[in-house]
Amino acid sequence: MQKKSLTALAREQLKNAVRASSGRSAETVYGGHEHTLRQTLITLVAGRGLADHDNPGEATVYVLHGHVRLDWDTVSWEGLPGDLLTVPNGTHALQAVDDSTVLLTVAKLP
């Protein structure tokens, strides 16, 4: 059994994101490449994001802090703290409207 404070990790990752030229920082909190399930804490500085990329499997984005926008095709979903966004299959992007931290959960498809 392991216990991690996502709140403390989010504070640390926000500091890293502010210093990074990309305006983002991430850390895997559960799983990894060798597992089906993977959870990654991602922090994005306002105005920054993850450019168009494909969904590697079933995925959700849980907003811990801030305000994000998930773009897919011609549709966008806004996410605020406590919101759980289901990531659509296909190419999508995630943008931070405000400084934001999300928990990305992915179950990789075989």
JOSULJO-V758205 format. One record per helix or strand. SS is the DSSP state (2 for helix, 1 for strand). FROM is the first residue (numbers start at 1). LEN is the number of residues. If there is no record, write none. Layout:
SS,FROM,LEN / SS,FROM,LEN
This chain:
2,6,14 / 1,24,8 / 1,37,8 / 1,49,6 / 1,57,9 / 1,67,6 / 1,75,6 / 1,84,3 / 1,91,6 / 1,100,9
